[in-house]
Amino acid sequence: YIKKVKKSVKESDVVFGWFAGWHTAPAVHYAKKYNKPSVIVVGGYDAAYVPEINYGAFTNLKEKVPAKYIYNNTTKILVVDPSLKEDIIKNAKVSGNNIEYLPTGYDSSYWRPEGKKEKIVLTVGIIRDTVVKRKGFETFVKAARYLPDVKFVLVGKHADNSIDYLKRIAPENVEFPGFVSDDELLKYYQRAKVYCQLSRYEGLPNALCEAMLCGCIPVGTRYCGIPTAIGDTGFYVPYGDEKATAEAIKKALAAPEEMRKKARERIIRMFPIERREKKLVETIKSMVG
């Protein structure tokens, strides 16, 4: 792998990679050695230090080493949310002069409302032990007990046996359909009235933005990129508080139609995919030039 990376970097004009970790560290190393510019996109984990849930590259030495090396040696860091820049500066103890904010972008012609909304509350993510607490899946499932006449759906691949725990604590009104295709996911977004992002840490959550584009009213915590996406178009809850979450969901279910339009318009305005494409092209061209 290292030999392939070394050869590829020597033959390239720019190195571009996602996430600051062991997989990108060799490319950044050789880019510096051969005087080639490098760009690393940071998504969340690679900037985080959240010891209370044992999450983030900076909670363990093994992941901290490559992340810190990259932040000190790459030409440019692109973060999907401003909060990640703050965390990198704090956790990696760097100046941050090479860090720029460039959010991900979303195709509003694909992620769009269609058909009638139902009394469904949705959340999305891979179901595995390391994710259940961070994404608030446990809170989501427990909140369902307070609203027995509402259908709660947790869409996502069952990656380990943590799904058994969630099923064990879940009331009858919670469904776990597992992994679904994008087209199936689109239908879930289009049917759901409410989307929950109950995480303790996120970059800019893709599923939240997609759901808002489909007219879901968001309920989320105030961590990292979640309020960046939601703004004033949804409801906020304390992390881990299932009772407060249920109350917020109740309000979201009863919210007026204008709020759905407002949520969609916010994502269209703030995170167009064209903006990201243009900025990436400009960044790479400036480096090659």
ABEGO torsion letter per residue (X at the ends): XAAAAAAAAAABABBBBBEBBAAAAAAAAAAAAAGBBBBBBBAGAAABBBAAAGBEAAABAAAAAAAAAAAAABABBBBABAAAAAAAAAAAGBAGAABBBBBBBBBAAABBBBEBBBBBBBBBEBBBAAAAAAAGAAAAAAAAAABAABBBBBBEBBABAAAAAAAAABBAABBBAEBBBAAAAAAAAAABABBBBABABBBBBAAAAAAAAAGBBBBBBABEAAAAAAEAABBBBBBGBAAAAAAAAAAAAABBAAAAAAAAAAAAAABBAAAAAAAAAAAAAAAAX
